[in-house]
Amino acid sequence: MTAQHITPFPAGTHGRPGTRDGLAARDRYAWVAPLVATVLLCPLGPAAVFLGGLSVMATDGCGPDHCPQALTTSLEWIYGLLFFGAPVAFKAWVTAWALPWTRRWAAARAVAAAVSLLPLIVLLLVFSLPAP
């Protein structure tokens, strides 16, 4: 018996979608997810930091010791997201731009771009602060 060489793909399919080399092909839409994240972060990122910083004034009416638990919990979430979420968001944003622009990394690039937008939850929390 002799071993025959069987090719898994027909000749001439290199670099096409659906083939093994299709993942190594350059992704022509690789810039879309990082650009959308950048466009959203440019105006909304500074707004989240500014409004998150001003959110402590919500405790002016009740004083720092007599505020409802719901308000203090929301403020703790806001400052936690600003303190811990900002470095994570920046690293995810840089990662979304720095990943290789091939189809293999398309999902990771989209996830990194989405993670870079997570600290914008601060805006949602600021605009839904409970009344003191």
Secondary structure as GFF3:
##gff-version 3
##sequence-region A 1 132
A	DSSP	three_ten_helix	20	24	.	.	.	ID=ss1
A	DSSP	alpha_helix	32	54	.	.	.	ID=ss2
A	DSSP	three_ten_helix	55	59	.	.	.	ID=ss3
A	DSSP	alpha_helix	69	80	.	.	.	ID=ss4
A	DSSP	pi_helix	81	85	.	.	.	ID=ss5
A	DSSP	alpha_helix	86	98	.	.	.	ID=ss6
A	DSSP	three_ten_helix	103	105	.	.	.	ID=ss7
A	DSSP	alpha_helix	106	115	.	.	.	ID=ss8
A	DSSP	three_ten_helix	118	120	.	.	.	ID=ss9
A	DSSP	alpha_helix	121	127	.	.	.	ID=ss10
###
